[in-house]
Amino acid sequence: MEKFSILLSLVMLGLAICNVGRVEGAQKAPWRIQTLFSVECQNYFDWQTVGLMHSFRKAKQPGHITRLLSCTEEQKKTYRGMHLAPTFEVPSMSKHPTTGDWYPAINKPAGVLHWLKYSKDAENVDWVIILDADMIIRGRIVPWKLGAEKGRPVAAYYGSFSRYLRGCDNILAQLHTKHPELCDKVGGLLAMHIDDLRSLASMWLSKTEEVRQDRAHWGVNITGDIYEKGWISEMYGYSFGAAEVGLKHKINDNLMIYPGYAPREGVEPILLHYGLPFRVGNWSFSKADHDEDEIVYSCDQLFPQPPYPREVMQLEIDPNLRRGLFLSIECINILNEALLLHHAANGCPKPAWSKYVNFLKSRAFAELTKPKTVTPATLQMMEDAVQEHIDHDATRPYPKIHTVFSTECTPYFDWQTVGLMHSFRLSGQPGNITRLLSCSDADLKLYKGHNLAPTHYVPSMSQHPLTGDWYPAINKPAAVLHWINHANIEAEFIVILDADMIMRGPITPWEFKAARGKPVSTPYDYLIGCDNELAKLHTSHPEACDKVGGVIIMHIDDLRKFALLWLHKTEEVRADRAHYARNITGDIYESGWISEMYGYSFGAAELKLRHTINREIMLYPGYVPEPGIKYRAFHYGLEFKVGNWSFDKADWREVDMVNRCWAKFPEPPDPLTLDHNDEENLQRDFLSIECVKTLNEALRLHHEKMDCRKDGSISKLNVSSTLGNFSKNFESKENHKSADYSGEMVSVQKDGTGIPSSFRWWVLFLCAFSVFGFLVIVFLVHSSHKRKGMKMKHHRTRRRNL
């Protein structure tokens, strides 16, 4: 019977674990989250670590947390706090290895970069939350629920304090980033996609070093640093680094609050940042007062007790200001609760009874400090661009922008996609970008480039479903129409590009004066059909026909009205074979190949959409640029030459530049070898060289991401990962899940529960074992009763016989 009890206990334990596995699976986030914070080997950071770790558990924050611990080898010998948090050790850069500059704050970007390069955790995460050690988490920080998207991190605002980051608006930004207009005053809370962090991390560190060395601009009037010591160089390093790689933040001034401040009405902050001194009545707290405090290692030692909640009620009449005081005492109370639990867990004797300790252990305190849920007011973002612009009305926020481009499932479009996506990230273009990918079902099954860009999948119209006409260019208006009707689009303006473009700077409606009813585009002077019988045949308003194309900036309302007409007019012009002649269309091939361009111009004319034609947005490499103009895009649709070297995209139509390791285009001539006597041609050649060098750099970075080896092979790990990604993405296509930055396909291998596969197998094994064990117990018990019954029956029979 004792054996039965033991076996039954094991079975019940297994069933309980099965149930726990199911519960945990239900609570796991659909994407993997990693929280990071940076500290050094000091008592000062140890008590902050204890507080943050306690609040992490108390708030039930999803995912894992890692402390980036920057220590010298000498410090490690005497350091006592290795057990305080899950830790990834980072070489200390407090004393810069090259300059000898003492600046411990640089350990934050250095630690993040080191973690990305050497931690296995960084290979298995989708979203990263970066916090400071001097924080208390009050509620779950889930990046995508806060509004974060790939390419659009969410961050707390650092512009409300006069000493913080005013350099974004002055000469400091102009000196340290090519895109000062993208400088965001953010910090404290950062929630971003792992890919964005990889793009940013090295730039964050290098810009920190750069600002730190710029002693000539440490003045308070430039940096806002009242100590004029360059102490906030790391904060500028982040903002300038993000601007440099084109990361535009969603800025939130509600999620994080400094104790001592009152939240806005209806706002529930989920993060307390006690970086500044704060006061409640006669009581006050400043973290700087506890710089050398050994409070973590001294049993029963707590921070000075703040007023009780009922006392706070008497200090302030205004309800909202009173909420601010409650947050202040909540912060210090959670720190003290963390210390109590830490001391108990590390063998300290039970503290002597006190009213305050009893309060921290009470149900009332647990209720007051239970995890908070963000309110709609908390999630309200600031304007997408809070910085002023000389051409922008400061009284209204910038409109949201979404950039799209159309491609097909071919190697030809894949290398163009790699080039455009690379340049998009460098350009500082605000908003998201989506590739409109037109593929047949057969092509899609063999396609390898799903992860090259955020993608919306479109049925191919290369071969017209009604006429059978082979005309792939029709996919552009068809794809835009499909996207308009099937995607959830929040943007106010749409920027439409061609795949064979390289962006050199932001293309925005406010800079180029686009408006509802007034789109902006670039000139296509060869569309002579706007001036002759072609326009009269295909539009009711030939006088409204604009010779435009290439780059289009259009209001979403106009695009919704226009997209179907664009497609219909393209079909109409394509079918009008009688007017393919060069003297009518301007098409040197007389094949109707530019029917889509006329479809655009005639469709717009039909709605009387007149364009602002701007010659300063786009340039064809090989053309002589206008002096003093910074063109925002190269359109390498035509062959161009520099001396004896030439480039024609058509020569690379069948070449797989993307999946063949280290493939690149022939290097253009060295600019130093050019003829510097002819200024016009020199500038033309400089731009031509820049275009191809950008394409080659994009391919190089892509191949590095593929884990290409020096011998041109791909690591086995990356091959298996790529196969897994294709399977996932193809399933997503079959389920009609189009993807942009707000809902991009997850390319990692996971089942949606977030539970490691090894753990799931153990759970399945325990479940099977439990069921089997239960059946064995039933069988044994039943057999025992049966034997006992037969024995009794035999005994009674013997007695009757006697």
N, C-alpha and C positions, 0 to 999 in steps of 0.2 A: 504493500500500500504506500510506503514511503517513496518507492521508485515512481509509482503513479503520480504522486504529488509533485515530485521534481519535474517529471516530464510535462505534466499539466502546466506548471509554472513557466517552463520554457516555451510552450505553445502560446500561452497568453502573452508572454513578452514579445514573441515574434509577431503576433497579431497586432499588438500595440505599436510596434515599430512600423508595420505596414501602414497603419492608420496615420502615424506621425508623418511618414513619407508622403502620403496623399495630402495631408494638411499643408506640409511645407511646400509641396509642389504647387498647391493652389495659391500660396502666399508669395511665391517667388515672382520677381519682376520679369516681364517678357524679354528684356535686354539686361545684360550684365553691367552692374554698377561698381565702380571702385572709388572710394573716398581716400584722398591723400592729404596729409598735412606735414609740414616741414619743421623740424626742431633741431636743437643742438644738445650736446652732453652737458647740461646744466640743471641745477635744482630749479631754476626759474622756469624752464620749459617742462620739467617733470610734473609740477603741480598743475600746469595747464593741460598736459597730456592726460592726467588722471581725470580732470574735469571733462575734457572733450570725449574721452572714451566712455565715461559714465553716461553722458548725455546721448552719445551714439546708440548705446544699448537701450536707454530709457525711452528714446524717441522711436525705437524700432526701425531705425534707418536700414533700408534694404541694401544688399550687397556686402562687400568687405571693406575694411578700412586698413590703411597702411601708414605707419609713421616713417617718414624719410629722415633718418637720424644722421646728421653730419657731425662727425667727430674726428679728431686727430688720433693717431695711434697712442700718443701719450695720454690723452683724455680717457681712452677706452680702458686703460689699466686700472683706473680708480672709479670708473662710472658704475653706479649702483642701480640704474633704472632700465636695464635691458628687458625686464619682464613687464613693463608698464603697458605695452601695446604691441600688436603685430608690427614688426620692424623690418625695414629694408635699409641696410647700412650704406651710407654715401660718403665718399672722401670729402673732408672739409675743405671749403674754399674761403673760409673766413679771412685768411691771409692769402691774397691772390698769388698763385704759383709763379706768375710772370712779373707782375708789377710790384708785388709785396704790399699792396694796398689792403688795409684792414677794413673789411666791410662784410660782416656776417650775413646781412640780408641777401647776399648773392647766393647763399646756399639753397634758397628756395627754387629759383630756376635751374640751378646746377643739379639739385636733387631730383627734380622732375625729369630732366634730360637723362640723368644716370639711370633712373628707374625705367624709363622707356627703352633704353638700350640694353639693360642687363637683367631686368626682372621678368621671370616667366609669367607673372600675373599680367603684365602689360600685353602679352600676346593673347590673353583670353578675357578681354573686357570690351564693352561697346561704348560705355559712357564713363566719364571721369568727373568727379566733383573735387575741386581743390579748395580747401579751407585753411584758415590760419589756426594756430594752436590755441590762441586766446579767444575761443568761441564756445558757445553752448548751443547744441542743437535742440530745438523745441518741437519739431515736427519732421515728417519724412520729406527728404529732398529727392524728388524723382525728376530727373532732367526733362524728359519729354512731357511730363505733366505741367512743368513750369513754362513750357513753350520752347525749349531748346530744340534746335534742328541741326542736322549736319550742315556745317557752314555758317550757322547762326547760333553761337553760344549764348547762354543766359548769364548775366553778371550783375552784381550789385553796383549801385552808383557811388562813385567816389568824387562827385563834384560838388556835393552839398557843403563840404567843409572848405573854407576859403584857402587853407594851406595845401589842399590836395589838387594836384594835376592841372593847375592853370596853364602849364606849359603846352597842353594840347591846343591852346588857342593863340599861341604866340610863336616867337622865333625858335623856341626849343624844338617844337614839332617840325618846323621847316628845316631845321638842321639835321634832325635824326630820323626822318622818314620821308620817303618819296611821295607818300600819300597822307599829308597832314590832315586832309579833310576827313580821313577815316579814323582819326585818333579818338578813341572812346575813353571817357573818364570812369574807369571801372576797376574793381578789385574786391578783395574780401571773399566773396562767394563767386566761384567760377564753375559753371556746369557746361561741359562741352563733349562732343564726340571724340573718340580716341584718335580718329584720323586727323581732326583739326588740331589736336594737341601735338601729334607727330609733326605736322606742318609748322607749328608755332614754336616748339620747345627750344630749338637751337637758336632761333632768332630772338626769343625772349632773353636768353643768356647773353648773346652778343650785344644786344641793344642795352642791356643793363650795364655791361662793361663799358660800352661807348658813352652812355650818359654819365656814369660814375667818373670817367676820365675827363669829362668836359667841365673842368672846374671854373672856367670863365663864365659859365651860365648857372652857377649854384645860387645866385641871388634870390631872395624871397620874392622879388617882383617878377621873376621869371618862372621859378619852380613852385612857389607857394610854400617852400620849406622854411619855416620861421627860424630854424637853427642854421640855415645856409651851409649845411655840411654834406649835401648830396645824399642824405640818408634815405630819401624816397626814390633813389635811382632805380631800384628794382621795380617799383610801381610804374615808372615811366618806361622801363624796359619792356614790361608786359604790354602796355598800351601802344608803344611804338612798334614792337614786334608784331602785334596783331594787325596793326595798320599796314605793315610792310607785306604781310602775306594775304591781305585782303579779307581778314575776318572782321565782320561787322556784328556787333553784339546786340542782342535784345537786352535793353537795360531796365532793371527793375529797382525801384527805390523803396520797396515795401517788404521784400523778403527778409532783409537783414536790418537790424537796428542796433544802435549803440545805447546801452543802459544810460539813463539820464535824459534820454529823448523820449517824447511821446509819439506813439504811432498815429497815423491818420485815422480818421473815423472809419470803422468797418474793416480795418486792416489787422490781420493776425500774423505778426512776424514769426518766422520759423527758425530764425538764427539770431543769437545775441553775440555781439562783438564787443568785448569789454576792453578795447584798446585804449580808451580814454578814461580819465578819472570821472567818477559820478558820486552823487550825494543824495541821501534821503533824510531830510531833517538835519539833525546834528551828526548823523552817521555818514561816513564817506569811505570810498574804496578806490585805490589806484594800484594797478598791477606793478607799477614801478617800485612801490614801497616793499615789494616782496621779491626783489631781484635775487637775493642770496638766501632766501628762506628755505629751511630744510623741512618744511611742513609735511612733505610726503613721507619722510622717514622718522618723524617725531610722533610717537603714539599720542592720541587724544588732542593733538594740536589742530585747531581750526582757525579759519579767518574770523575777524571780529564779527560778532553777531549783529545782523541788521534789525531794524524794527519789525515787529510782528504785523501781519496783515491788518488786524483791527486798529493798530496804531497808525498805519498809513491812511486808513479811512478818515482819521481825524486831522491829518496833515493837509489834505487837499480837497477842496469842494468840487472843482471842475472834474467831471467824470473821465475825460480823455487824459488830462494831466495825471490824474490818479492812476490810470492804466500804465502810464510811463513809470510811475514810482513802483507799482507792483512788479513790472518787468525788472527793475533794478534789484529789488530784494529777491526775486525769483532766481536771478543770475547767481548771486552770492550763496543763496540757500542750496542750489544744485551743486555748486562747487564744494560746499561743506558736506552735503550728503555724499558726494563722491569720495571725499577724504575719509568719512566715517566708514564707508564700505571697504575702502582700500586698506585702512588700518586693520579692520577686522579680518580681512582675507590674508593679511600678512602676519598674523599671530599676535597682534596687539591685544592686551587685556580689555575686557569689556569696559567701556567708559563709564565713569561715575554718572549717576542719574542727574539730569538737569532738565529744566523746563524746555530749553531750546533743543537739546538732543531728543527729548521726547516728541517735540513738535516735528522734527525732521523724520521721525519714524512713524508718524501718525497717518491715519487714513485721510485726514483732511489735507495734509500736505501732498500725499499721493494724488488726490483728486485735483488739487490746484495745479500740479505739475504734470498731469497726464499728457500724452502726445497731442499736439495741436494740429488742426487741419487748416490748410490754406483756404481763405475766402476768395470770392471773385475779385474783391477789391485788392487783395494781396497780389493776385496774379496780373493786375493791370500794369502794362509796360509803359515806360516813358516813350516819347517820340523816338522813332527809329534813328533819327539823327538829332542829338541835342545841341551840337555845335552850330554856330552861326555860319552862314555862307553869304558872301557879298551879293550874290545874285538871287538870294532866297528871302522870301518874306518871313522874318523871324517869328511872326505871330501865328504861323500855321506849320504843322509838322511836314517833313518830307513824305511824299506818297511811297507806298511799297512798290517794289519793282520785281518782276520775274523775267529771267532771260531764257529763251528757248532756241533750239536749233534742230534741224531735221537731218537724219541720216538713214542709211540702210545697213543691212546685215552683211557687210563686205569688208575685207581688209583695207580697202581704199578709204572708206569712211572711218575705220577704226583709228588709223594713225592721225587723221585729221581731228578726230575726237580727243585723242590724247593731247595734241597740240593746243586745241581750243580750251580744254579744261585746265591745263597747266597755266595758260595765259590768263584765264578767268580768275584763278586763285591769286595771281600776282597783280592783277589790274586794279583791285580795290572796288570792283563792281558790287554795289549793294544788292541784297536780295539773293534769291535762290536761282539755280539754273537747272533746266531739264532738257535732256536729249529726247527728241521725238523719233523713235526707232521704228521704221517701217520694214516689216519682214513677212515673208510667207511662212506658213507653218513648217514647211520642209526646211527652209533656210534656218529657222529658229532652232530646230532640233540639233543642228550642227554648229550653231553660233557660239563663239568662245568669249565674246567681249561684253558680257552682261554688266560687269562691274566697272566699266570704264567711265561711267557717268551716271548720275541720277536719271532714271529712264522711265518714259511713258511709252508703252508698246502700242503700235498701230498696225492694223491689217494693211498689207502692201497693196498699192494700186499701180505698181509698175506696169503690169498688164491689166488694162482697163477691164473691169468685170463685165461690161456690156459690149464694148466695141472690139475688145481684144488688142487694142492699140498698145504697143510697147513704148511707154514714155515715163521713165522713173521720176522725172522732175515734178510730175503731178503729185508725188507723195508729200511735197512741202505744204501746199494748201490743204490737202486731205488730212495730213497729220495735225496741223494747227486746228482744223475744224473738229477732229476727233478729241483732241486735248481739251478744247473749250467745252465740249459737251460731256466729257467723262471725268475730268479732274476737278478737285476742289481748289479753286484759285482765289487767293485772298488779295493778290496784288492789284493795284490800281492801274499801273502801266506795265505793258509787255514790251520787252526788247527782243526783236527777232533778228537772228544772225544766220549766216551760212556756216557750214562746218569748216570750210576752207578759209578760216579767218584766225588771226592772232590778235587778241586784245592787248592794248598798250596802256589803257587807262579806263576809268569809269565812263559809261555812256548813260547819262541820267536825263530824265525829262525836265528837271528843273534847270539844268545847265543849258540844255539845247532848246528850251522853250516849247516843249510839247504840251498839249492840252487836249481836253475832250473836244472832239470835232476838228482838231488841228494836229495830225500826226507829223512826225519829223522823219525824213529819210535822206539818203545820199543820192547824188545824181547818176543816172544811167542814160547818158546823152545819146547812145546808139539806138534807143527805142523810137525810131523815126516814125513808127506807125501811129504815134500820138498826134502827128501833124498831117496825116493823109487819110485816105479812104478807109484804112483799117479801123481807125477809131470811130469813124462815122457808121461803119457796119456793126460794131460790137458794143457801142455804148450810146445811150440817149443824150449824154452830155460830153461830146468830144472836146469841148472847150475846157473841161475840168480834168483832162487826162494829163497826169504828171509823169515825166520820165524819171522814175525813181526805182530804187531797189537796194539790195545788199544789206544795209542796216536800217531797221524800221523801229521807231518808238511810237507806240500807239496806246491810247486809253482802252482799258478792257471793255468798256461799253461799246466803243466804236468797233473793236475787233469782233465782238459777239454779233453785231449787225453785218459785218463785212465778210467774215470768214467763208460763209456759204457762197456768196457772190464770187469771191476769189476762185473757189474751186470750179463753179459753173462757167465763169468766163474763160478759165484755163481750158476746160473741155471744149468750149465753143471755138476758141482761136485755134486749138490743136486740130479740130475737125475741119477748119477752113483751109484746106490744102490749096485752094485756088489762089490764095494770097500769101504763100510761103516765100515769094520772090524777095531777093535781097533789096531791091529798090523800094519795096513796101515795108518789110519788117526790119531791115538792117542786119539780118542773119546771114553771115557770109557763107554758111553751109546750106542755106535754103531748105532746111529739113524740119522747120517748125520747132527747133530745140528751145527757143526762148518763149514759147507759148505761155509758160507759167508766169514769166515777167509781165507779159502783156495782160494776162489774166488778173494780176495784181493791179496794174494801172487802170484797166477798164472797170474792174469791180469797184475800185475806190471812186472813179469818176461817176459811176452809176449812183453812188450815194453822195456825190459832190463833196467828198473828203479831199480837200486841198491840202497839200503837204508844205511844210517849211523845208526847203531843200538846203541842206548844209554840206558844204564842200570841205569842212574841217574835221569830219568824223572819221572818214575812211580813205585809205590810199592803196592803190595797186603797187606792190613792189616793182621797181623798174621805171616807174613814173617819177618825174622830177617834183619834189615837194615844194610847196609854197614856203617862202622864208618865214620863220617865226611861228609856224603852226605845229602844235603837238597833236598829231593824228592819233585817234583812239583805237583804230583797228587797221591791221593789214588784211587785204583780200588777195590771196595769192592764186587767183583763178586763172591768170594768164602767165605764160612763160616770161621769165626775166633773166637778165644776164649781168655779170660783173666781169668785164674783160673776156677771157676765154671760158670762164665758168658760167654755167647756166642751170636753171631749175625750172622744171615743168611738172606740175602735179600729175599730169596725164601719164607720164613715164612710170609712175609708181602705182598704177591702177591695180595691178595684179600681185603686188609684192606685199608679203606679210611682214610689215615693219614692227608690229606690236608684239607678236608672239615669238619672234626670232630674236634671241638674246643679243643685245648690243648692236642690233641693226640701226643704221643711221644714214642720213643723206650725205652726199659728198660735201665735204667741208668747203665753205666759200673762201675766197682769198683773205689773207691777213689784211686788215685795214691799213696797216703801215706801208703796204706795198702799192697802194692806190696812188693815182696821180692827184696831188694836192693843189695843183694849179687851177683846176676847173672846179670852183666851189659848188656850182649847181649839180654837176654830175657826181661830185664827191659825196654830197648829202644823199643823193639818190642811191648810190652804192652802199653807203653806210646803212641805210634803212633796209635795203635788200639783204645785206649780210645779217642784220639783226633778225629778220624774219626767219631765215633758215637756221640760224644758231638757236633761236627759241624753240623751233621744232626739234632740233637734235637734243637740246637740254631736256625737253619734255619726254622724249623717248628714253634718254639715259635714266631719268628719275623713275620712269615706269619700269624699266628693266631691273633697276635696283629693288623696287618694290616686289617684283616677281621673284626675288632671290636668285637672279642669274649669277652663275659662277664665272670666274675668269675664263674658263675654257668654253664658255657659251652654253653650258648645260644649266638646267634648273634643278634646284634641290628637290629631293623626293617629297619632303614635307610639303613644299609649296605646290607640287603637282597634285598631291592628294587633296589639299585644301582647295585648289582650283576646281577639281572635279566635284567636290562637295558643294562649292559655291554655285556651279552650273546647275546641279540638281535642284538646289533650293530655289534658284532664280527661275528655272523653267517651270517648277511647280507654281511659283507666284504668278507667272504669265498665264498658265492654264486657268488659274483662279481669277484672272482679270484684275490683278492687283497692280495698278500702275504706280510708279514710284517717282517722287521728287524728294527734295531735301526734307520735307515735312513728313514723309512716309517712305523713305528709301528702303529698298529691299535689304534685309539683314543677310549679310554674306557669310556669317559665321555658322559653324555647325552646332546647332543646339535644337532641342525639341520643343522649345516654348516654355518649359517649366523652369529652366535655369538650373536644374539639379544635375550634378556631374553624372556621367553615364556609369562610372564604377559604382557610385552609391545606389543608383537605380537597380543595377544587377544584384547588389547585396539585398536590397529590399525585396526584389522578386524571389530571390533564393529563400529568404526568411519566410515570405508568404507561403511558398510552396512547401517548405519544411513544416510550417505550422499546420497547414491543412493535412499533410501526411501524418504528422504527429497526432493530430486530433482524431483521425480515423483509426490510428493504431490504438489509442487509448480506448476508444469506443469498442474496438474489437476485443481488446484484452479484458475490459470490464465485463463485456457481454459473455466472453468465454468463461470468466471466473464465476459469474452467476450461474451459467449453465452447468459447469462442473459441480458447483456446490449443490444445485438442485438435484442433479442425478445421484450425488452421494447421499443426500437425505432420503431420496426415494428408495435407494438400495437398502438403507438402514431400516426403514419402516417395513420393507418386505421381509427382511431377516427376522424382525421382531414378530411378524404375523406367523411366519413359519415355525418359530420356536413355540 
